[in-house]
Structures are given as C-alpha cells and as structure tokens.
C-alpha cells in the first residue's frame, strides 16, 4: 500500500516509478478510480504521470496507517502542496495475490 502511494503515484522519476511498479504490481494490474479503469503497468504508469503533471508541486502523503485483512489492503491519503493542507483526500483499496497488487481501487473522500 505504501509502495503504491509513495513509490508509484508520488514518484516523479519515471525510471524509479517503473521499477517500483514491477516490484509492487502483477503484470495485469487493474486500477479503478472515479474517472476510469486502466489495466497493466504501462497504463498505470501513464495514469500516475498524468496526475503528477496536472499537479506540479503536489505530493501524496499517507493519512493514516495501512490496514490489512487477508488479501485486502486499505490506506487513506492526502494530496496537495507539500507542507500545506491537502487539496484532495482519498483512500486506496487493494487486492493482493502472490505478494503483488492485482486490483487497486481509489476512492475520493469528502467531508
């Protein structure tokens, strides 16, 4: 969960991000958020890069502990300018098999 957030979606260096994806995701990983569903490393890489490109100076930070129940992982996060209150809050829910994320769902949280 931490690697997905910090080493993939928070990583602006494409080479490091792709290496983290290989360690973290199954090759056919399925990523679902309110905007779309993408499948595979290349599509998730494109998604992460787009998010970062659209928000220069923003960073993802965990907003609580990682919670795990069997094959299910959950992590809330914040996204906004470094050192300032978040602009967006969300949560990632992942299914894991063979120590790799196979499915990840991102929910946006509102008050």
CNS distance restraints for C-alpha pairs under 8 A (distance, minus, plus):
assign (resid   1 and name CA) (resid   5 and name CA) 6.36 0.50 0.50
assign (resid   1 and name CA) (resid  66 and name CA) 6.75 0.50 0.50
assign (resid   1 and name CA) (resid  73 and name CA) 6.63 0.50 0.50
assign (resid   1 and name CA) (resid  74 and name CA) 7.10 0.50 0.50
assign (resid   1 and name CA) (resid  75 and name CA) 6.46 0.50 0.50
assign (resid   1 and name CA) (resid  92 and name CA) 7.73 0.50 0.50
assign (resid   1 and name CA) (resid  94 and name CA) 7.50 0.50 0.50
assign (resid   2 and name CA) (resid   6 and name CA) 5.81 0.50 0.50
assign (resid   2 and name CA) (resid   7 and name CA) 7.50 0.50 0.50
assign (resid   2 and name CA) (resid  62 and name CA) 7.75 0.50 0.50
assign (resid   2 and name CA) (resid  66 and name CA) 7.50 0.50 0.50
assign (resid   2 and name CA) (resid  75 and name CA) 7.86 0.50 0.50
assign (resid   3 and name CA) (resid   7 and name CA) 4.78 0.50 0.50
assign (resid   3 and name CA) (resid   8 and name CA) 6.48 0.50 0.50
assign (resid   3 and name CA) (resid  20 and name CA) 7.14 0.50 0.50
assign (resid   3 and name CA) (resid  24 and name CA) 6.77 0.50 0.50
assign (resid   4 and name CA) (resid   8 and name CA) 5.12 0.50 0.50
assign (resid   4 and name CA) (resid   9 and name CA) 6.39 0.50 0.50
assign (resid   4 and name CA) (resid  21 and name CA) 7.74 0.50 0.50
assign (resid   4 and name CA) (resid  24 and name CA) 6.88 0.50 0.50
assign (resid   5 and name CA) (resid   9 and name CA) 5.19 0.50 0.50
assign (resid   5 and name CA) (resid  10 and name CA) 6.10 0.50 0.50
assign (resid   5 and name CA) (resid  60 and name CA) 6.86 0.50 0.50
assign (resid   5 and name CA) (resid  61 and name CA) 7.70 0.50 0.50
assign (resid   5 and name CA) (resid  62 and name CA) 7.73 0.50 0.50
assign (resid   6 and name CA) (resid  10 and name CA) 4.75 0.50 0.50
assign (resid   6 and name CA) (resid  11 and name CA) 6.51 0.50 0.50
assign (resid   6 and name CA) (resid  60 and name CA) 6.83 0.50 0.50
assign (resid   6 and name CA) (resid  61 and name CA) 7.38 0.50 0.50
assign (resid   7 and name CA) (resid  11 and name CA) 5.36 0.50 0.50
assign (resid   7 and name CA) (resid  16 and name CA) 7.62 0.50 0.50
assign (resid   7 and name CA) (resid  17 and name CA) 6.03 0.50 0.50
assign (resid   7 and name CA) (resid  20 and name CA) 5.92 0.50 0.50
assign (resid   8 and name CA) (resid  17 and name CA) 4.94 0.50 0.50
assign (resid   8 and name CA) (resid  18 and name CA) 7.50 0.50 0.50
assign (resid   8 and name CA) (resid  20 and name CA) 6.22 0.50 0.50
assign (resid   8 and name CA) (resid  21 and name CA) 6.42 0.50 0.50
assign (resid   8 and name CA) (resid  45 and name CA) 7.88 0.50 0.50
assign (resid   8 and name CA) (resid  48 and name CA) 7.09 0.50 0.50
assign (resid   9 and name CA) (resid  17 and name CA) 7.81 0.50 0.50
assign (resid   9 and name CA) (resid  48 and name CA) 5.14 0.50 0.50
assign (resid   9 and name CA) (resid  49 and name CA) 7.76 0.50 0.50
assign (resid   9 and name CA) (resid  51 and name CA) 7.99 0.50 0.50
assign (resid   9 and name CA) (resid  52 and name CA) 7.69 0.50 0.50
assign (resid   9 and name CA) (resid  60 and name CA) 7.51 0.50 0.50
assign (resid  10 and name CA) (resid  48 and name CA) 7.92 0.50 0.50
assign (resid  10 and name CA) (resid  52 and name CA) 7.50 0.50 0.50
assign (resid  10 and name CA) (resid  59 and name CA) 6.12 0.50 0.50
assign (resid  10 and name CA) (resid  60 and name CA) 5.63 0.50 0.50
assign (resid  11 and name CA) (resid  16 and name CA) 7.18 0.50 0.50
assign (resid  11 and name CA) (resid  17 and name CA) 5.63 0.50 0.50
assign (resid  12 and name CA) (resid  17 and name CA) 7.28 0.50 0.50
assign (resid  12 and name CA) (resid  49 and name CA) 7.31 0.50 0.50
assign (resid  12 and name CA) (resid  52 and name CA) 7.02 0.50 0.50
assign (resid  13 and name CA) (resid  17 and name CA) 6.13 0.50 0.50
assign (resid  14 and name CA) (resid  18 and name CA) 6.08 0.50 0.50
assign (resid  14 and name CA) (resid  49 and name CA) 7.98 0.50 0.50
assign (resid  15 and name CA) (resid  19 and name CA) 6.32 0.50 0.50
assign (resid  16 and name CA) (resid  20 and name CA) 6.21 0.50 0.50
assign (resid  17 and name CA) (resid  21 and name CA) 6.21 0.50 0.50
assign (resid  17 and name CA) (resid  45 and name CA) 7.61 0.50 0.50
assign (resid  18 and name CA) (resid  22 and name CA) 6.38 0.50 0.50
assign (resid  18 and name CA) (resid  41 and name CA) 7.81 0.50 0.50
assign (resid  18 and name CA) (resid  45 and name CA) 7.03 0.50 0.50
assign (resid  19 and name CA) (resid  23 and name CA) 6.56 0.50 0.50
assign (resid  20 and name CA) (resid  24 and name CA) 5.95 0.50 0.50
assign (resid  21 and name CA) (resid  25 and name CA) 5.48 0.50 0.50
assign (resid  21 and name CA) (resid  41 and name CA) 6.78 0.50 0.50
assign (resid  22 and name CA) (resid  26 and name CA) 7.50 0.50 0.50
assign (resid  22 and name CA) (resid  27 and name CA) 7.55 0.50 0.50
assign (resid  22 and name CA) (resid  41 and name CA) 7.82 0.50 0.50
assign (resid  23 and name CA) (resid 100 and name CA) 7.44 0.50 0.50
assign (resid  24 and name CA) (resid  99 and name CA) 7.82 0.50 0.50
assign (resid  24 and name CA) (resid 100 and name CA) 5.30 0.50 0.50
assign (resid  24 and name CA) (resid 101 and name CA) 6.16 0.50 0.50
assign (resid  25 and name CA) (resid  29 and name CA) 5.94 0.50 0.50
assign (resid  25 and name CA) (resid  41 and name CA) 7.66 0.50 0.50
assign (resid  25 and name CA) (resid 100 and name CA) 4.84 0.50 0.50
assign (resid  25 and name CA) (resid 101 and name CA) 4.60 0.50 0.50
assign (resid  25 and name CA) (resid 102 and name CA) 6.25 0.50 0.50
assign (resid  26 and name CA) (resid 100 and name CA) 5.38 0.50 0.50
assign (resid  26 and name CA) (resid 101 and name CA) 5.82 0.50 0.50
assign (resid  26 and name CA) (resid 102 and name CA) 5.33 0.50 0.50
assign (resid  27 and name CA) (resid  40 and name CA) 5.74 0.50 0.50
assign (resid  27 and name CA) (resid  41 and name CA) 6.20 0.50 0.50
assign (resid  28 and name CA) (resid  39 and name CA) 5.99 0.50 0.50
assign (resid  28 and name CA) (resid  40 and name CA) 4.45 0.50 0.50
assign (resid  28 and name CA) (resid  41 and name CA) 7.06 0.50 0.50
assign (resid  28 and name CA) (resid 102 and name CA) 7.00 0.50 0.50
assign (resid  29 and name CA) (resid  39 and name CA) 5.63 0.50 0.50
assign (resid  29 and name CA) (resid  40 and name CA) 5.05 0.50 0.50
assign (resid  29 and name CA) (resid  41 and name CA) 6.87 0.50 0.50
assign (resid  29 and name CA) (resid 101 and name CA) 6.67 0.50 0.50
assign (resid  29 and name CA) (resid 102 and name CA) 4.59 0.50 0.50
assign (resid  29 and name CA) (resid 103 and name CA) 5.59 0.50 0.50
assign (resid  29 and name CA) (resid 104 and name CA) 7.69 0.50 0.50
assign (resid  30 and name CA) (resid  37 and name CA) 7.02 0.50 0.50
assign (resid  30 and name CA) (resid  38 and name CA) 5.90 0.50 0.50
assign (resid  30 and name CA) (resid  39 and name CA) 4.47 0.50 0.50
assign (resid  30 and name CA) (resid  40 and name CA) 6.46 0.50 0.50
assign (resid  30 and name CA) (resid 102 and name CA) 6.30 0.50 0.50
assign (resid  30 and name CA) (resid 103 and name CA) 4.73 0.50 0.50
assign (resid  30 and name CA) (resid 104 and name CA) 6.30 0.50 0.50
assign (resid  31 and name CA) (resid  37 and name CA) 5.63 0.50 0.50
assign (resid  31 and name CA) (resid  38 and name CA) 5.30 0.50 0.50
assign (resid  31 and name CA) (resid  39 and name CA) 6.26 0.50 0.50
assign (resid  31 and name CA) (resid  44 and name CA) 6.92 0.50 0.50
assign (resid  31 and name CA) (resid 103 and name CA) 5.96 0.50 0.50
assign (resid  31 and name CA) (resid 104 and name CA) 4.90 0.50 0.50
assign (resid  31 and name CA) (resid 105 and name CA) 5.95 0.50 0.50
assign (resid  31 and name CA) (resid 106 and name CA) 7.85 0.50 0.50
assign (resid  32 and name CA) (resid  36 and name CA) 6.00 0.50 0.50
assign (resid  32 and name CA) (resid  37 and name CA) 4.43 0.50 0.50
assign (resid  32 and name CA) (resid  38 and name CA) 6.60 0.50 0.50
assign (resid  32 and name CA) (resid 103 and name CA) 7.90 0.50 0.50
assign (resid  32 and name CA) (resid 104 and name CA) 6.26 0.50 0.50
assign (resid  32 and name CA) (resid 105 and name CA) 4.76 0.50 0.50
assign (resid  32 and name CA) (resid 106 and name CA) 6.25 0.50 0.50
assign (resid  33 and name CA) (resid  37 and name CA) 6.53 0.50 0.50
assign (resid  33 and name CA) (resid 105 and name CA) 5.82 0.50 0.50
assign (resid  33 and name CA) (resid 106 and name CA) 4.77 0.50 0.50
assign (resid  33 and name CA) (resid 107 and name CA) 6.38 0.50 0.50
assign (resid  34 and name CA) (resid 106 and name CA) 7.39 0.50 0.50
assign (resid  34 and name CA) (resid 107 and name CA) 7.00 0.50 0.50
assign (resid  34 and name CA) (resid 108 and name CA) 7.82 0.50 0.50
assign (resid  38 and name CA) (resid  43 and name CA) 5.71 0.50 0.50
assign (resid  38 and name CA) (resid  44 and name CA) 6.40 0.50 0.50
assign (resid  39 and name CA) (resid  43 and name CA) 5.89 0.50 0.50
assign (resid  39 and name CA) (resid  44 and name CA) 6.84 0.50 0.50
assign (resid  40 and name CA) (resid  44 and name CA) 6.28 0.50 0.50
assign (resid  41 and name CA) (resid  45 and name CA) 5.94 0.50 0.50
assign (resid  42 and name CA) (resid  46 and name CA) 6.20 0.50 0.50
assign (resid  43 and name CA) (resid  47 and name CA) 6.20 0.50 0.50
assign (resid  44 and name CA) (resid  48 and name CA) 6.12 0.50 0.50
assign (resid  45 and name CA) (resid  49 and name CA) 6.14 0.50 0.50
assign (resid  46 and name CA) (resid  50 and name CA) 6.13 0.50 0.50
assign (resid  47 and name CA) (resid  51 and name CA) 6.34 0.50 0.50
assign (resid  48 and name CA) (resid  52 and name CA) 6.31 0.50 0.50
assign (resid  49 and name CA) (resid  53 and name CA) 5.96 0.50 0.50
assign (resid  50 and name CA) (resid  54 and name CA) 6.12 0.50 0.50
assign (resid  51 and name CA) (resid  55 and name CA) 6.47 0.50 0.50
assign (resid  52 and name CA) (resid  56 and name CA) 6.29 0.50 0.50
assign (resid  52 and name CA) (resid  58 and name CA) 7.47 0.50 0.50
assign (resid  57 and name CA) (resid  80 and name CA) 7.81 0.50 0.50
assign (resid  57 and name CA) (resid  81 and name CA) 5.64 0.50 0.50
assign (resid  57 and name CA) (resid  82 and name CA) 6.83 0.50 0.50
assign (resid  58 and name CA) (resid  79 and name CA) 6.34 0.50 0.50
assign (resid  58 and name CA) (resid  80 and name CA) 4.56 0.50 0.50
assign (resid  58 and name CA) (resid  81 and name CA) 4.23 0.50 0.50
assign (resid  58 and name CA) (resid  82 and name CA) 5.97 0.50 0.50
assign (resid  59 and name CA) (resid  79 and name CA) 5.49 0.50 0.50
assign (resid  59 and name CA) (resid  80 and name CA) 5.65 0.50 0.50
assign (resid  59 and name CA) (resid  81 and name CA) 6.20 0.50 0.50
assign (resid  59 and name CA) (resid  82 and name CA) 5.85 0.50 0.50
assign (resid  60 and name CA) (resid  77 and name CA) 6.61 0.50 0.50
assign (resid  60 and name CA) (resid  78 and name CA) 5.59 0.50 0.50
assign (resid  60 and name CA) (resid  79 and name CA) 4.53 0.50 0.50
assign (resid  60 and name CA) (resid  80 and name CA) 6.95 0.50 0.50
assign (resid  61 and name CA) (resid  77 and name CA) 5.57 0.50 0.50
assign (resid  61 and name CA) (resid  78 and name CA) 5.28 0.50 0.50
assign (resid  61 and name CA) (resid  79 and name CA) 6.52 0.50 0.50
assign (resid  62 and name CA) (resid  75 and name CA) 7.08 0.50 0.50
assign (resid  62 and name CA) (resid  76 and name CA) 6.09 0.50 0.50
assign (resid  62 and name CA) (resid  77 and name CA) 4.36 0.50 0.50
assign (resid  62 and name CA) (resid  78 and name CA) 6.32 0.50 0.50
assign (resid  63 and name CA) (resid  75 and name CA) 7.57 0.50 0.50
assign (resid  63 and name CA) (resid  76 and name CA) 5.15 0.50 0.50
assign (resid  63 and name CA) (resid  77 and name CA) 4.50 0.50 0.50
assign (resid  63 and name CA) (resid  78 and name CA) 5.97 0.50 0.50
assign (resid  64 and name CA) (resid  75 and name CA) 6.83 0.50 0.50
assign (resid  64 and name CA) (resid  76 and name CA) 5.96 0.50 0.50
assign (resid  64 and name CA) (resid  77 and name CA) 7.27 0.50 0.50
assign (resid  65 and name CA) (resid  75 and name CA) 6.56 0.50 0.50
assign (resid  65 and name CA) (resid  76 and name CA) 7.76 0.50 0.50
assign (resid  66 and name CA) (resid  73 and name CA) 7.00 0.50 0.50
assign (resid  66 and name CA) (resid  74 and name CA) 5.80 0.50 0.50
assign (resid  66 and name CA) (resid  75 and name CA) 4.87 0.50 0.50
assign (resid  66 and name CA) (resid  76 and name CA) 7.80 0.50 0.50
assign (resid  67 and name CA) (resid  73 and name CA) 5.70 0.50 0.50
assign (resid  67 and name CA) (resid  74 and name CA) 5.07 0.50 0.50
assign (resid  67 and name CA) (resid  75 and name CA) 6.45 0.50 0.50
assign (resid  68 and name CA) (resid  72 and name CA) 5.68 0.50 0.50
assign (resid  68 and name CA) (resid  73 and name CA) 4.50 0.50 0.50
assign (resid  68 and name CA) (resid  74 and name CA) 6.39 0.50 0.50
assign (resid  69 and name CA) (resid  73 and name CA) 6.55 0.50 0.50
assign (resid  71 and name CA) (resid  95 and name CA) 5.52 0.50 0.50
assign (resid  71 and name CA) (resid  96 and name CA) 5.01 0.50 0.50
assign (resid  71 and name CA) (resid  97 and name CA) 6.72 0.50 0.50
assign (resid  72 and name CA) (resid  93 and name CA) 7.05 0.50 0.50
assign (resid  72 and name CA) (resid  94 and name CA) 5.66 0.50 0.50
assign (resid  72 and name CA) (resid  95 and name CA) 4.86 0.50 0.50
assign (resid  72 and name CA) (resid  96 and name CA) 6.42 0.50 0.50
assign (resid  73 and name CA) (resid  92 and name CA) 7.90 0.50 0.50
assign (resid  73 and name CA) (resid  93 and name CA) 5.56 0.50 0.50
assign (resid  73 and name CA) (resid  94 and name CA) 5.01 0.50 0.50
assign (resid  73 and name CA) (resid  95 and name CA) 6.51 0.50 0.50
assign (resid  73 and name CA) (resid  96 and name CA) 7.67 0.50 0.50
assign (resid  74 and name CA) (resid  91 and name CA) 6.98 0.50 0.50
assign (resid  74 and name CA) (resid  92 and name CA) 5.66 0.50 0.50
assign (resid  74 and name CA) (resid  93 and name CA) 4.56 0.50 0.50
assign (resid  74 and name CA) (resid  94 and name CA) 6.51 0.50 0.50
assign (resid  75 and name CA) (resid  91 and name CA) 5.50 0.50 0.50
assign (resid  75 and name CA) (resid  92 and name CA) 5.32 0.50 0.50
assign (resid  75 and name CA) (resid  93 and name CA) 6.73 0.50 0.50
assign (resid  76 and name CA) (resid  89 and name CA) 7.53 0.50 0.50
assign (resid  76 and name CA) (resid  90 and name CA) 5.66 0.50 0.50
assign (resid  76 and name CA) (resid  91 and name CA) 4.01 0.50 0.50
assign (resid  76 and name CA) (resid  92 and name CA) 6.31 0.50 0.50
assign (resid  77 and name CA) (resid  89 and name CA) 5.84 0.50 0.50
assign (resid  77 and name CA) (resid  90 and name CA) 5.32 0.50 0.50
assign (resid  77 and name CA) (resid  91 and name CA) 5.78 0.50 0.50
assign (resid  77 and name CA) (resid  92 and name CA) 7.82 0.50 0.50
assign (resid  78 and name CA) (resid  86 and name CA) 5.46 0.50 0.50
assign (resid  78 and name CA) (resid  87 and name CA) 7.55 0.50 0.50
assign (resid  78 and name CA) (resid  88 and name CA) 5.95 0.50 0.50
assign (resid  78 and name CA) (resid  89 and name CA) 4.57 0.50 0.50
assign (resid  78 and name CA) (resid  90 and name CA) 6.40 0.50 0.50
assign (resid  79 and name CA) (resid  86 and name CA) 5.18 0.50 0.50
assign (resid  79 and name CA) (resid  87 and name CA) 5.97 0.50 0.50
assign (resid  79 and name CA) (resid  88 and name CA) 5.15 0.50 0.50
assign (resid  79 and name CA) (resid  89 and name CA) 6.25 0.50 0.50
assign (resid  80 and name CA) (resid  84 and name CA) 6.90 0.50 0.50
assign (resid  80 and name CA) (resid  85 and name CA) 6.73 0.50 0.50
assign (resid  80 and name CA) (resid  86 and name CA) 4.39 0.50 0.50
assign (resid  80 and name CA) (resid  87 and name CA) 4.89 0.50 0.50
assign (resid  80 and name CA) (resid  88 and name CA) 6.57 0.50 0.50
assign (resid  81 and name CA) (resid  85 and name CA) 7.43 0.50 0.50
assign (resid  81 and name CA) (resid  86 and name CA) 6.98 0.50 0.50
assign (resid  81 and name CA) (resid  87 and name CA) 7.80 0.50 0.50
assign (resid  88 and name CA) (resid 108 and name CA) 7.43 0.50 0.50
assign (resid  88 and name CA) (resid 109 and name CA) 7.75 0.50 0.50
assign (resid  89 and name CA) (resid 108 and name CA) 6.00 0.50 0.50
assign (resid  89 and name CA) (resid 109 and name CA) 5.34 0.50 0.50
assign (resid  89 and name CA) (resid 110 and name CA) 7.16 0.50 0.50
assign (resid  90 and name CA) (resid 106 and name CA) 6.90 0.50 0.50
assign (resid  90 and name CA) (resid 107 and name CA) 5.45 0.50 0.50
assign (resid  90 and name CA) (resid 108 and name CA) 4.19 0.50 0.50
assign (resid  90 and name CA) (resid 109 and name CA) 4.81 0.50 0.50
assign (resid  91 and name CA) (resid 106 and name CA) 5.71 0.50 0.50
assign (resid  91 and name CA) (resid 107 and name CA) 5.24 0.50 0.50
assign (resid  91 and name CA) (resid 108 and name CA) 6.48 0.50 0.50
assign (resid  91 and name CA) (resid 109 and name CA) 7.08 0.50 0.50
assign (resid  92 and name CA) (resid 104 and name CA) 6.67 0.50 0.50
assign (resid  92 and name CA) (resid 105 and name CA) 5.60 0.50 0.50
assign (resid  92 and name CA) (resid 106 and name CA) 4.56 0.50 0.50
assign (resid  92 and name CA) (resid 107 and name CA) 6.42 0.50 0.50
assign (resid  93 and name CA) (resid 104 and name CA) 5.65 0.50 0.50
assign (resid  93 and name CA) (resid 105 and name CA) 5.14 0.50 0.50
assign (resid  93 and name CA) (resid 106 and name CA) 6.47 0.50 0.50
assign (resid  94 and name CA) (resid 101 and name CA) 6.36 0.50 0.50
assign (resid  94 and name CA) (resid 102 and name CA) 7.44 0.50 0.50
assign (resid  94 and name CA) (resid 103 and name CA) 5.57 0.50 0.50
assign (resid  94 and name CA) (resid 104 and name CA) 4.25 0.50 0.50
assign (resid  94 and name CA) (resid 105 and name CA) 6.26 0.50 0.50
assign (resid  95 and name CA) (resid 101 and name CA) 5.78 0.50 0.50
assign (resid  95 and name CA) (resid 102 and name CA) 5.76 0.50 0.50
assign (resid  95 and name CA) (resid 103 and name CA) 5.16 0.50 0.50
assign (resid  95 and name CA) (resid 104 and name CA) 6.43 0.50 0.50
assign (resid  96 and name CA) (resid 100 and name CA) 5.34 0.50 0.50
assign (resid  96 and name CA) (resid 101 and name CA) 4.38 0.50 0.50
assign (resid  96 and name CA) (resid 102 and name CA) 5.55 0.50 0.50
assign (resid  96 and name CA) (resid 103 and name CA) 7.22 0.50 0.50
assign (resid  97 and name CA) (resid 101 and name CA) 6.51 0.50 0.50
assign (resid  97 and name CA) (resid 102 and name CA) 6.52 0.50 0.50
